[in-house]
Amino acid sequence: MGDTWCRKRSSDLRQYHKAYTRETWTKLLQCLNQDGLQVNGKVSKAVLKERFKTFTTMFDEIHRTRSTWVVSDEQLQSELGFRQIEKYIKYQPEDIENLIDELFDGNPASMARRRT
């Protein structure tokens, strides 16, 4: 088929990959964005609740539809998945669990401020 045809198909594939990433994962990650969470200097529970609800709904839909797809190329499979956006994720699930467990225990810095 020739080098030109292969380069064109490879370029097309990369464009589809970028569009897929933008349309799927970028929208999902916007649910976790901190912008607009605070109202009068405090986190709005209603906004936070809605963001988590939207994230869950979107992720469930992505999982439901994408789990039926088959990508046999391992490199492309890893690029299409959530692994591609790991560089944007600050906390892993275990980190969140540990941080939640620490809530309301008081940390040394906050305890020192209270005593002064």
C-alpha angles and dihedrals in degrees: 000000000000139000095276093056092047092049091049092051091046090051091048090050092052091050091052089048092053091048092048092050093047095046097042115029101025092057091047093051091051086070088065095048115119094219112114096010095111125074116185090349095307131097109258109232091202093054092044091049091050092048092052090046091051092046092051093047093048094045092048090052093047091049093046094052102033095047088069093055122094123213110175097185106090096206093050090044092056091046092052095049132080089271090081092068098045089108088070096050114094099181132041120213091261090053091054091048092051093046092050090050088055094054115118093008092103119235125233094254095052093043091053091051091052093052094054 
